């Protein structure tokens, strides 16, 4: 790179093993990390050949919208830089991996036979060869990029296999404020304990409300559950500390006795065992109630087919410097990618576009430029601290929210991203608020927006507010 950075790049750490508590305390929202032994065991690593991907995409739809660009420095979904074309999966895969589709092979074969005919003029053949050469050179410079905005179902089925999902979640996913047991405790055992405690609490509340609503005999945990029946029959009330069921039964009528004993049996079983989570003794709607497990919550957030994305692109593709507003997992399936990352703390040094722009999450800095004038326009870039890595097939890179990253495909690549949103207890970094406030302040000066309506105080603008 032509930029003269003040510090050397920091290589992103690699880890063969990880636990949720270590990931949460050391990396989540803090630093990128590469996990080397999770995706390496997934089915896509073994099965996703170009032909397999082509067939899977063809099962979903005949043609896909693909980004095409000649300017390889700014590969973005932006009309000023890239254009979109419709391609069949076979054409796309052939273009990305530089292989011939069946249609092209048939066409070349037929053309070859025609050129070999005795009556074909040699000059015409030479002209055709020159045309083919120019076309080939143009095609060589052209780059293709497919970004699916949800994971195609056949490929999603290869990723969301319970054993694969559990392996990932066992390594990184922790619920908010979750109290972890020792690493020796089995994950499913701790789940069942947590859920059992929640059910116990709910069962107690259910019992209490059931007794209150029906105004029936409250159970004292012994055989005195017939106390109210005695009072209604004019009998003496029993002592709750030493009541005898035989004396009670003698003083009630036969009809009352049958009803009372049925109710007593039910109450004894409910009071003694419903709090032990014997769901067969509680209300049927409560018995059917099921709390989500950590695995289910993690799958819903991370293995979400609607947010998971497939990236399929040519060697040399570049995704310029930008950040995402969510947690990101970049799993590399085919080929290698080189990434340069910067912390959100360096946002001020990376010259983002205006927050009013549809490119507000991208930087105006081109890290590959050799234009000295452009480099001199952005002097603070040299102060930023770079992080660097080359992501290989079978590796998984965690990118924290709001971390800037620039991506280059070193080979024809297939990648999958698994993003998930910030959770309620996670805060947006203060430096990102300041970046936003800077532009809101300019809007105020221009009379575009009112600060109070925007919920922005003078303390926030001055930088003295607690975020």
KERO-911795 format. One record per residue (C-alpha): residue number from 0; x, y, z; residue in three letters. Coordinates in Angstrom, 1 decimal, padded with zeros to 4 digits. Layout:
// residues N
NODE, NUM, X, Y, Z, ALA
...
***
This chain:
// residues 467
NODE, 0, 000.0, 000.0, 000.0, UNK
NODE, 1, 001.1, 003.5, -000.7, UNK
NODE, 2, -000.1, 004.9, 002.6, UNK
NODE, 3, 002.7, 005.5, 005.1, UNK
NODE, 4, 001.2, 004.2, 008.4, UNK
NODE, 5, 002.9, 005.2, 011.6, UNK
NODE, 6, 002.6, 001.7, 013.1, UNK
NODE, 7, 002.9, -001.9, 011.8, UNK
NODE, 8, -000.2, -003.9, 011.2, UNK
NODE, 9, -001.4, -006.2, 014.0, UNK
NODE, 10, -002.1, -009.8, 012.9, UNK
NODE, 11, -005.5, -011.0, 013.9, UNK
NODE, 12, -005.2, -013.9, 016.4, UNK
NODE, 13, -006.1, -017.4, 015.6, UNK
NODE, 14, -007.6, -019.9, 018.1, UNK
NODE, 15, -008.3, -023.6, 017.7, UNK
NODE, 16, -010.6, -023.6, 020.7, UNK
NODE, 17, -013.0, -021.1, 022.4, UNK
NODE, 18, -015.6, -021.0, 025.1, UNK
NODE, 19, -018.5, -018.6, 025.3, UNK
NODE, 20, -017.3, -016.9, 028.5, UNK
NODE, 21, -013.8, -016.3, 027.1, UNK
NODE, 22, -015.3, -015.1, 023.8, UNK
NODE, 23, -017.7, -012.7, 025.6, UNK
NODE, 24, -015.1, -011.3, 028.0, UNK
NODE, 25, -012.2, -010.9, 025.5, UNK
NODE, 26, -013.5, -010.6, 022.0, UNK
NODE, 27, -017.2, -009.8, 021.7, UNK
NODE, 28, -017.5, -006.1, 020.8, UNK
NODE, 29, -013.8, -005.8, 021.4, UNK
NODE, 30, -011.5, -007.5, 018.9, UNK
NODE, 31, -011.6, -009.7, 015.8, UNK
NODE, 32, -010.6, -013.4, 016.2, UNK
NODE, 33, -010.2, -016.3, 013.8, UNK
NODE, 34, -011.5, -019.7, 014.8, UNK
NODE, 35, -009.8, -022.5, 012.9, UNK
NODE, 36, -011.6, -025.7, 014.0, UNK
NODE, 37, -015.3, -024.9, 013.5, UNK
NODE, 38, -016.1, -024.4, 009.8, UNK
NODE, 39, -013.4, -026.8, 008.9, UNK
NODE, 40, -015.7, -029.7, 009.9, UNK
NODE, 41, -018.8, -028.3, 008.1, UNK
NODE, 42, -020.4, -030.0, 005.2, UNK
NODE, 43, -019.9, -027.1, 002.8, UNK
NODE, 44, -016.1, -027.5, 003.1, UNK
NODE, 45, -016.5, -031.0, 001.7, UNK
NODE, 46, -019.4, -030.6, -000.7, UNK
NODE, 47, -019.5, -027.2, -002.2, UNK
NODE, 48, -017.7, -027.6, -005.5, UNK
NODE, 49, -018.5, -025.2, -008.4, UNK
NODE, 50, -020.9, -027.7, -010.0, UNK
NODE, 51, -022.6, -028.3, -006.6, UNK
NODE, 52, -023.2, -024.6, -006.0, UNK
NODE, 53, -024.5, -024.1, -009.6, UNK
NODE, 54, -027.0, -026.9, -009.2, UNK
NODE, 55, -028.1, -025.6, -005.8, UNK
NODE, 56, -028.7, -022.1, -007.1, UNK
NODE, 57, -030.5, -023.4, -010.1, UNK
NODE, 58, -033.0, -025.2, -007.8, UNK
NODE, 59, -034.0, -021.8, -006.4, UNK
NODE, 60, -034.4, -019.7, -009.6, UNK
NODE, 61, -033.2, -019.6, -013.2, UNK
NODE, 62, -031.4, -016.3, -013.1, UNK
NODE, 63, -029.6, -014.3, -010.4, UNK
NODE, 64, -028.8, -010.6, -010.1, UNK
NODE, 65, -025.0, -010.3, -010.2, UNK
NODE, 66, -022.8, -007.2, -009.7, UNK
NODE, 67, -020.4, -006.7, -012.6, UNK
NODE, 68, -017.5, -004.2, -012.5, UNK
NODE, 69, -014.5, -003.3, -014.6, UNK
NODE, 70, -013.2, -000.9, -011.9, UNK
NODE, 71, -011.9, -003.3, -009.4, UNK
NODE, 72, -011.0, -000.7, -006.8, UNK
NODE, 73, -014.6, 000.1, -005.7, UNK
NODE, 74, -016.7, -003.0, -005.8, UNK
NODE, 75, -020.0, -001.7, -004.2, UNK
NODE, 76, -023.7, -002.1, -004.7, UNK
NODE, 77, -023.8, 001.5, -006.0, UNK
NODE, 78, -025.1, 002.5, -009.5, UNK
NODE, 79, -022.1, 004.9, -010.0, UNK
NODE, 80, -019.6, 002.1, -009.7, UNK
NODE, 81, -021.1, -001.2, -010.6, UNK
NODE, 82, -023.9, -002.4, -012.8, UNK
NODE, 83, -026.2, -005.4, -012.4, UNK
NODE, 84, -026.8, -008.2, -014.9, UNK
NODE, 85, -029.0, -011.3, -014.8, UNK
NODE, 86, -027.0, -014.5, -015.1, UNK
NODE, 87, -027.9, -018.2, -014.9, UNK
NODE, 88, -026.1, -020.1, -012.1, UNK
NODE, 89, -024.1, -022.0, -014.8, UNK
NODE, 90, -022.9, -018.8, -016.5, UNK
NODE, 91, -022.0, -017.2, -013.1, UNK
NODE, 92, -020.0, -020.1, -011.8, UNK
NODE, 93, -018.3, -020.5, -015.2, UNK
NODE, 94, -017.3, -016.8, -015.2, UNK
NODE, 95, -016.1, -016.8, -011.5, UNK
NODE, 96, -014.1, -019.9, -011.8, UNK
NODE, 97, -013.0, -019.2, -015.4, UNK
NODE, 98, -014.5, -022.4, -016.7, UNK
NODE, 99, -016.6, -022.9, -019.8, UNK
NODE, 100, -020.3, -023.4, -019.5, UNK
NODE, 101, -021.9, -026.2, -021.6, UNK
NODE, 102, -023.4, -023.6, -023.9, UNK
NODE, 103, -020.0, -022.0, -024.6, UNK
NODE, 104, -018.4, -025.3, -025.2, UNK
NODE, 105, -021.0, -026.3, -027.7, UNK
NODE, 106, -020.7, -023.0, -029.5, UNK
NODE, 107, -016.9, -023.2, -029.7, UNK
NODE, 108, -017.1, -026.8, -031.0, UNK
NODE, 109, -019.5, -025.8, -033.8, UNK
NODE, 110, -017.4, -022.8, -034.7, UNK
NODE, 111, -014.3, -024.9, -034.8, UNK
NODE, 112, -015.9, -027.3, -037.3, UNK
NODE, 113, -017.0, -024.5, -039.5, UNK
NODE, 114, -013.5, -023.0, -039.6, UNK
NODE, 115, -012.0, -026.3, -040.5, UNK
NODE, 116, -014.1, -026.6, -043.6, UNK
NODE, 117, -012.0, -026.4, -046.9, UNK
NODE, 118, -013.9, -023.5, -048.3, UNK
NODE, 119, -013.4, -021.2, -045.3, UNK
NODE, 120, -011.3, -018.1, -046.1, UNK
NODE, 121, -008.1, -017.8, -043.9, UNK
NODE, 122, -008.6, -014.0, -043.5, UNK
NODE, 123, -012.0, -014.5, -041.9, UNK
NODE, 124, -010.5, -017.1, -039.5, UNK
NODE, 125, -007.7, -014.6, -038.5, UNK
NODE, 126, -010.3, -011.9, -037.9, UNK
NODE, 127, -012.3, -014.2, -035.7, UNK
NODE, 128, -009.2, -015.1, -033.7, UNK
NODE, 129, -008.4, -011.5, -033.1, UNK
NODE, 130, -012.0, -010.8, -032.0, UNK
NODE, 131, -011.9, -013.8, -029.7, UNK
NODE, 132, -008.6, -012.5, -028.2, UNK
NODE, 133, -010.0, -009.0, -027.5, UNK
NODE, 134, -013.1, -010.5, -026.0, UNK
NODE, 135, -011.0, -012.7, -023.8, UNK
NODE, 136, -009.0, -009.8, -022.5, UNK
NODE, 137, -012.1, -007.8, -021.7, UNK
NODE, 138, -013.6, -010.8, -019.9, UNK
NODE, 139, -010.3, -011.2, -017.9, UNK
NODE, 140, -010.7, -007.7, -016.5, UNK
NODE, 141, -014.4, -008.1, -015.7, UNK
NODE, 142, -015.3, -009.1, -012.1, UNK
NODE, 143, -018.4, -010.8, -010.9, UNK
NODE, 144, -019.9, -010.8, -007.5, UNK
NODE, 145, -023.1, -012.5, -006.3, UNK
NODE, 146, -024.4, -011.4, -002.9, UNK
NODE, 147, -027.5, -013.2, -001.9, UNK
NODE, 148, -029.6, -011.2, 000.6, UNK
NODE, 149, -030.8, -014.5, 002.2, UNK
NODE, 150, -029.3, -018.0, 002.1, UNK
NODE, 151, -030.7, -020.1, -000.7, UNK
NODE, 152, -032.5, -023.0, 000.8, UNK
NODE, 153, -030.4, -026.0, -000.5, UNK
NODE, 154, -027.2, -024.3, 000.7, UNK
NODE, 155, -028.8, -023.3, 004.0, UNK
NODE, 156, -029.7, -026.9, 004.7, UNK
NODE, 157, -026.0, -027.7, 004.4, UNK
NODE, 158, -025.1, -025.1, 007.0, UNK
NODE, 159, -027.9, -025.4, 009.5, UNK
NODE, 160, -027.2, -028.9, 010.7, UNK
NODE, 161, -027.8, -029.2, 014.5, UNK
NODE, 162, -024.4, -030.7, 015.2, UNK
NODE, 163, -022.7, -027.9, 013.2, UNK
NODE, 164, -024.8, -025.2, 014.8, UNK
NODE, 165, -024.2, -026.5, 018.3, UNK
NODE, 166, -020.4, -026.7, 017.7, UNK
NODE, 167, -020.4, -023.0, 016.9, UNK
NODE, 168, -022.7, -021.9, 019.6, UNK
NODE, 169, -020.8, -023.9, 022.2, UNK
NODE, 170, -017.8, -021.9, 021.3, UNK
NODE, 171, -019.1, -018.3, 021.2, UNK
NODE, 172, -022.7, -017.8, 022.2, UNK
NODE, 173, -023.6, -016.6, 025.7, UNK
NODE, 174, -026.9, -015.2, 026.8, UNK
NODE, 175, -027.0, -011.8, 028.5, UNK
NODE, 176, -026.1, -011.9, 032.3, UNK
NODE, 177, -025.8, -015.7, 032.1, UNK
NODE, 178, -024.0, -017.3, 035.1, UNK
NODE, 179, -021.7, -020.0, 033.6, UNK
NODE, 180, -020.9, -023.1, 035.5, UNK
NODE, 181, -017.5, -024.5, 035.4, UNK
NODE, 182, -016.1, -025.7, 032.1, UNK
NODE, 183, -016.4, -029.3, 033.3, UNK
NODE, 184, -020.2, -029.0, 033.5, UNK
NODE, 185, -022.1, -030.3, 030.5, UNK
NODE, 186, -023.8, -027.6, 028.4, UNK
NODE, 187, -027.1, -029.4, 028.2, UNK
NODE, 188, -027.1, -030.1, 031.9, UNK
NODE, 189, -026.7, -026.5, 032.8, UNK
NODE, 190, -029.5, -025.7, 030.3, UNK
NODE, 191, -031.9, -028.1, 032.0, UNK
NODE, 192, -031.0, -026.8, 035.5, UNK
NODE, 193, -031.7, -023.2, 034.4, UNK
NODE, 194, -034.9, -024.1, 032.7, UNK
NODE, 195, -036.0, -026.3, 035.6, UNK
NODE, 196, -035.6, -023.4, 038.0, UNK
NODE, 197, -037.7, -021.2, 035.8, UNK
NODE, 198, -040.4, -023.8, 035.5, UNK
NODE, 199, -040.3, -024.2, 039.3, UNK
NODE, 200, -040.9, -020.5, 039.8, UNK
NODE, 201, -043.7, -020.5, 037.3, UNK
NODE, 202, -045.3, -023.6, 038.8, UNK
NODE, 203, -045.5, -022.0, 042.2, UNK
NODE, 204, -047.1, -018.9, 040.8, UNK
NODE, 205, -049.5, -021.0, 038.9, UNK
NODE, 206, -050.5, -023.0, 042.0, UNK
NODE, 207, -051.0, -019.8, 044.0, UNK
NODE, 208, -053.2, -018.1, 041.4, UNK
NODE, 209, -055.2, -021.3, 040.9, UNK
NODE, 210, -056.0, -021.5, 044.6, UNK
NODE, 211, -056.9, -017.8, 044.8, UNK
NODE, 212, -059.2, -017.9, 041.8, UNK
NODE, 213, -061.2, -020.9, 042.9, UNK
NODE, 214, -061.4, -020.0, 046.6, UNK
NODE, 215, -060.9, -023.6, 047.4, UNK
NODE, 216, -059.4, -025.3, 050.4, UNK
NODE, 217, -055.7, -024.1, 050.8, UNK
NODE, 218, -053.4, -027.0, 051.3, UNK
NODE, 219, -051.1, -026.9, 054.3, UNK
NODE, 220, -049.0, -029.7, 052.9, UNK
NODE, 221, -050.6, -032.4, 055.1, UNK
NODE, 222, -054.1, -034.0, 055.3, UNK
NODE, 223, -055.8, -030.8, 056.5, UNK
NODE, 224, -056.9, -029.8, 053.0, UNK
NODE, 225, -060.5, -030.6, 054.0, UNK
NODE, 226, -060.7, -027.7, 056.5, UNK
NODE, 227, -063.1, -025.6, 054.6, UNK
NODE, 228, -065.3, -028.6, 053.9, UNK
NODE, 229, -065.5, -029.3, 057.7, UNK
NODE, 230, -066.6, -025.7, 058.3, UNK
NODE, 231, -069.3, -025.8, 055.7, UNK
NODE, 232, -070.6, -029.1, 057.3, UNK
NODE, 233, -070.6, -027.7, 060.8, UNK
NODE, 234, -067.7, -029.8, 062.0, UNK
NODE, 235, -064.9, -028.8, 064.2, UNK
NODE, 236, -061.9, -027.4, 062.4, UNK
NODE, 237, -058.7, -029.5, 062.6, UNK
NODE, 238, -055.4, -028.3, 064.0, UNK
NODE, 239, -053.1, -027.7, 061.1, UNK
NODE, 240, -050.2, -029.0, 063.0, UNK
NODE, 241, -051.8, -032.3, 064.1, UNK
NODE, 242, -055.0, -033.0, 062.1, UNK
NODE, 243, -056.3, -036.5, 061.5, UNK
NODE, 244, -058.1, -037.3, 058.3, UNK
NODE, 245, -060.1, -040.1, 059.9, UNK
NODE, 246, -061.8, -037.8, 062.3, UNK
NODE, 247, -062.7, -035.3, 059.6, UNK
NODE, 248, -064.2, -037.9, 057.3, UNK
NODE, 249, -066.6, -039.2, 060.1, UNK
NODE, 250, -068.1, -035.7, 060.5, UNK
NODE, 251, -069.0, -035.0, 056.8, UNK
NODE, 252, -071.8, -036.5, 054.7, UNK
NODE, 253, -071.2, -039.3, 052.3, UNK
NODE, 254, -071.6, -036.9, 049.3, UNK
NODE, 255, -069.3, -034.3, 050.9, UNK
NODE, 256, -066.8, -037.0, 051.7, UNK
NODE, 257, -066.5, -038.2, 048.2, UNK
NODE, 258, -066.1, -034.7, 046.8, UNK
NODE, 259, -063.7, -033.8, 049.6, UNK
NODE, 260, -061.5, -036.8, 049.1, UNK
NODE, 261, -061.4, -036.2, 045.4, UNK
NODE, 262, -060.4, -032.6, 045.9, UNK
NODE, 263, -058.0, -033.6, 048.7, UNK
NODE, 264, -056.2, -036.1, 046.5, UNK
NODE, 265, -055.8, -033.5, 043.8, UNK
NODE, 266, -054.6, -030.9, 046.2, UNK
NODE, 267, -052.1, -033.2, 047.9, UNK
NODE, 268, -050.6, -034.2, 044.5, UNK
NODE, 269, -050.6, -030.6, 043.3, UNK
NODE, 270, -049.1, -029.0, 046.4, UNK
NODE, 271, -046.5, -031.7, 046.9, UNK
NODE, 272, -045.5, -032.3, 043.4, UNK
NODE, 273, -046.4, -029.4, 041.1, UNK
NODE, 274, -043.6, -027.4, 042.5, UNK
NODE, 275, -041.4, -030.3, 041.6, UNK
NODE, 276, -042.3, -029.7, 038.0, UNK
NODE, 277, -044.7, -032.7, 037.5, UNK
NODE, 278, -046.4, -031.1, 034.5, UNK
NODE, 279, -049.1, -033.8, 034.5, UNK
NODE, 280, -050.7, -032.3, 037.6, UNK
NODE, 281, -050.9, -028.7, 036.4, UNK
NODE, 282, -053.1, -026.9, 034.0, UNK
NODE, 283, -052.8, -028.4, 030.4, UNK
NODE, 284, -051.9, -025.0, 028.9, UNK
NODE, 285, -049.1, -024.6, 031.4, UNK
NODE, 286, -047.9, -028.2, 030.8, UNK
NODE, 287, -047.5, -027.4, 027.1, UNK
NODE, 288, -045.5, -024.3, 027.8, UNK
NODE, 289, -041.9, -024.5, 026.8, UNK
NODE, 290, -039.1, -022.0, 027.5, UNK
NODE, 291, -036.5, -021.6, 024.7, UNK
NODE, 292, -033.1, -023.0, 025.3, UNK
NODE, 293, -029.8, -021.3, 024.8, UNK
NODE, 294, -029.4, -023.4, 021.7, UNK
NODE, 295, -032.7, -022.3, 020.3, UNK
NODE, 296, -032.1, -018.6, 021.0, UNK
NODE, 297, -028.7, -018.7, 019.5, UNK
NODE, 298, -029.9, -020.5, 016.3, UNK
NODE, 299, -032.7, -017.9, 015.9, UNK
NODE, 300, -030.2, -015.0, 016.1, UNK
NODE, 301, -027.1, -016.4, 014.3, UNK
NODE, 302, -028.4, -019.2, 012.0, UNK
NODE, 303, -031.2, -017.0, 010.6, UNK
NODE, 304, -031.8, -017.9, 006.9, UNK
NODE, 305, -033.2, -014.4, 006.2, UNK
NODE, 306, -030.0, -012.6, 007.3, UNK
NODE, 307, -027.4, -015.2, 006.4, UNK
NODE, 308, -025.7, -014.3, 003.1, UNK
NODE, 309, -023.8, -016.1, 000.3, UNK
NODE, 310, -020.9, -014.4, -001.3, UNK
NODE, 311, -019.6, -015.8, -004.6, UNK
NODE, 312, -017.0, -013.8, -006.6, UNK
NODE, 313, -014.0, -013.6, -008.9, UNK
NODE, 314, -010.4, -013.5, -007.9, UNK
NODE, 315, -009.3, -009.9, -007.4, UNK
NODE, 316, -012.7, -008.6, -006.2, UNK
NODE, 317, -012.5, -005.8, -003.7, UNK
NODE, 318, -015.0, -004.7, -001.1, UNK
NODE, 319, -013.7, -001.3, 000.0, UNK
NODE, 320, -013.3, 000.0, 003.5, UNK
NODE, 321, -016.7, 000.0, 005.4, UNK
NODE, 322, -018.3, -001.1, 008.6, UNK
NODE, 323, -021.4, -003.1, 009.6, UNK
NODE, 324, -023.7, -002.2, 012.4, UNK
NODE, 325, -024.0, -005.8, 013.6, UNK
NODE, 326, -021.9, -008.7, 014.9, UNK
NODE, 327, -020.4, -010.6, 011.9, UNK
NODE, 328, -019.1, -014.1, 011.3, UNK
NODE, 329, -017.3, -014.5, 008.0, UNK
NODE, 330, -016.9, -018.2, 007.2, UNK
NODE, 331, -014.6, -019.0, 004.3, UNK
NODE, 332, -015.6, -022.0, 002.2, UNK
NODE, 333, -013.6, -021.7, -001.1, UNK
NODE, 334, -010.4, -019.7, -001.8, UNK
NODE, 335, -008.6, -017.1, 000.4, UNK
NODE, 336, -009.5, -013.5, 001.3, UNK
NODE, 337, -007.2, -010.8, 002.6, UNK
NODE, 338, -008.7, -008.4, 005.1, UNK
NODE, 339, -007.5, -005.1, 006.6, UNK
NODE, 340, -009.4, -004.0, 009.7, UNK
NODE, 341, -009.6, -000.9, 011.9, UNK
NODE, 342, -011.2, -000.4, 015.3, UNK
NODE, 343, -014.3, 001.9, 015.5, UNK
NODE, 344, -012.0, 004.1, 017.6, UNK
NODE, 345, -010.2, 005.1, 014.4, UNK
NODE, 346, -013.4, 006.3, 012.7, UNK
NODE, 347, -012.3, 009.9, 012.8, UNK
NODE, 348, -009.1, 008.9, 011.0, UNK
NODE, 349, -010.9, 007.1, 008.2, UNK
NODE, 350, -013.0, 009.9, 006.8, UNK
NODE, 351, -016.4, 008.3, 006.4, UNK
NODE, 352, -019.0, 009.7, 004.1, UNK
NODE, 353, -021.7, 012.0, 005.5, UNK
NODE, 354, -024.4, 010.3, 007.6, UNK
NODE, 355, -026.9, 011.8, 005.2, UNK
NODE, 356, -025.4, 009.8, 002.3, UNK
NODE, 357, -026.5, 006.3, 001.4, UNK
NODE, 358, -022.8, 005.4, 001.7, UNK
NODE, 359, -022.5, 006.7, 005.3, UNK
NODE, 360, -021.0, 003.3, 006.5, UNK
NODE, 361, -018.1, 003.5, 003.9, UNK
NODE, 362, -014.9, 005.4, 003.9, UNK
NODE, 363, -013.7, 007.9, 001.3, UNK
NODE, 364, -010.3, 006.4, 001.6, UNK
NODE, 365, -009.0, 004.1, -001.1, UNK
NODE, 366, -006.3, 002.0, 000.6, UNK
NODE, 367, -004.9, 000.9, -002.8, UNK
NODE, 368, -004.4, 004.3, -004.3, UNK
NODE, 369, -001.0, 005.5, -005.3, UNK
NODE, 370, -002.2, 009.0, -006.1, UNK
NODE, 371, -000.1, 011.3, -003.9, UNK
NODE, 372, -002.8, 014.1, -004.1, UNK
NODE, 373, -005.4, 011.7, -002.8, UNK
NODE, 374, -003.1, 010.5, 000.0, UNK
NODE, 375, -002.4, 014.1, 001.1, UNK
NODE, 376, -006.2, 014.8, 001.3, UNK
NODE, 377, -006.5, 012.3, 004.1, UNK
NODE, 378, -003.5, 012.8, 006.4, UNK
NODE, 379, -005.1, 011.3, 009.5, UNK
NODE, 380, -005.2, 007.8, 007.9, UNK
NODE, 381, -001.6, 007.3, 008.7, UNK
NODE, 382, -002.4, 007.5, 012.5, UNK
NODE, 383, -004.9, 004.6, 012.3, UNK
NODE, 384, -003.9, 001.2, 013.7, UNK
NODE, 385, -004.3, -001.6, 011.1, UNK
NODE, 386, -005.3, -005.2, 011.8, UNK
NODE, 387, -004.5, -007.8, 009.1, UNK
NODE, 388, -005.3, -011.4, 008.2, UNK
NODE, 389, -005.6, -013.8, 005.3, UNK
NODE, 390, -008.7, -015.9, 005.8, UNK
NODE, 391, -008.3, -019.5, 004.5, UNK
NODE, 392, -010.9, -022.2, 003.6, UNK
NODE, 393, -012.4, -023.7, 006.8, UNK
NODE, 394, -011.7, -020.6, 008.9, UNK
NODE, 395, -014.2, -018.3, 010.7, UNK
NODE, 396, -013.5, -014.6, 011.3, UNK
NODE, 397, -015.5, -012.7, 014.0, UNK
NODE, 398, -015.8, -009.0, 013.1, UNK
NODE, 399, -017.1, -006.8, 016.0, UNK
NODE, 400, -019.9, -004.3, 015.2, UNK
NODE, 401, -018.7, -000.9, 013.8, UNK
NODE, 402, -015.2, -002.3, 013.0, UNK
NODE, 403, -014.0, -001.1, 009.6, UNK
NODE, 404, -012.8, -003.7, 007.1, UNK
NODE, 405, -011.5, -003.8, 003.6, UNK
NODE, 406, -011.7, -007.2, 001.8, UNK
NODE, 407, -009.8, -008.6, -001.2, UNK
NODE, 408, -010.5, -011.9, -002.8, UNK
NODE, 409, -007.1, -013.6, -003.6, UNK
NODE, 410, -008.8, -016.4, -005.4, UNK
NODE, 411, -012.2, -017.2, -006.8, UNK
NODE, 412, -014.1, -017.3, -003.5, UNK
NODE, 413, -017.2, -018.6, -001.8, UNK
NODE, 414, -018.0, -017.2, 001.6, UNK
NODE, 415, -020.9, -017.2, 004.0, UNK
NODE, 416, -021.7, -014.4, 006.5, UNK
NODE, 417, -023.7, -015.0, 009.6, UNK
NODE, 418, -024.7, -011.6, 011.1, UNK
NODE, 419, -026.7, -010.9, 014.2, UNK
NODE, 420, -027.9, -007.7, 015.7, UNK
NODE, 421, -026.7, -005.9, 018.8, UNK
NODE, 422, -028.7, -007.1, 021.9, UNK
NODE, 423, -030.5, -004.8, 024.3, UNK
NODE, 424, -027.6, -004.7, 026.8, UNK
NODE, 425, -025.0, -003.8, 024.2, UNK
NODE, 426, -024.3, -000.2, 023.6, UNK
NODE, 427, -023.3, 001.6, 020.4, UNK
NODE, 428, -019.7, 002.9, 020.8, UNK
NODE, 429, -019.6, 006.6, 021.9, UNK
NODE, 430, -017.2, 007.4, 019.0, UNK
NODE, 431, -019.9, 006.4, 016.6, UNK
NODE, 432, -022.4, 008.6, 018.3, UNK
NODE, 433, -019.9, 011.5, 018.0, UNK
NODE, 434, -019.5, 010.8, 014.3, UNK
NODE, 435, -023.3, 011.0, 013.9, UNK
NODE, 436, -023.6, 014.1, 016.1, UNK
NODE, 437, -021.0, 015.9, 014.1, UNK
NODE, 438, -023.2, 015.8, 011.0, UNK
NODE, 439, -026.4, 016.5, 012.9, UNK
NODE, 440, -024.7, 019.6, 014.2, UNK
NODE, 441, -024.0, 020.7, 010.7, UNK
NODE, 442, -027.6, 020.0, 009.8, UNK
NODE, 443, -028.7, 022.3, 012.7, UNK
NODE, 444, -026.4, 025.1, 011.5, UNK
NODE, 445, -027.9, 024.7, 008.0, UNK
NODE, 446, -031.5, 024.8, 009.5, UNK
NODE, 447, -032.2, 021.3, 008.3, UNK
NODE, 448, -033.2, 019.7, 011.7, UNK
NODE, 449, -034.0, 020.7, 015.2, UNK
NODE, 450, -031.7, 019.3, 017.9, UNK
NODE, 451, -034.4, 018.9, 020.6, UNK
NODE, 452, -036.7, 017.0, 018.1, UNK
NODE, 453, -033.7, 014.8, 017.4, UNK
NODE, 454, -033.3, 014.1, 021.1, UNK
NODE, 455, -029.8, 015.6, 021.1, UNK
NODE, 456, -028.6, 017.8, 024.0, UNK
NODE, 457, -025.9, 020.4, 024.2, UNK
NODE, 458, -023.9, 018.0, 026.5, UNK
NODE, 459, -023.9, 015.4, 023.7, UNK
NODE, 460, -022.6, 017.9, 021.2, UNK
NODE, 461, -019.9, 019.1, 023.5, UNK
NODE, 462, -018.8, 015.6, 024.2, UNK
NODE, 463, -019.5, 015.9, 028.0, UNK
NODE, 464, -022.5, 013.6, 028.0, UNK
NODE, 465, -022.4, 010.0, 029.4, UNK
NODE, 466, -023.3, 007.6, 026.6, UNK
***
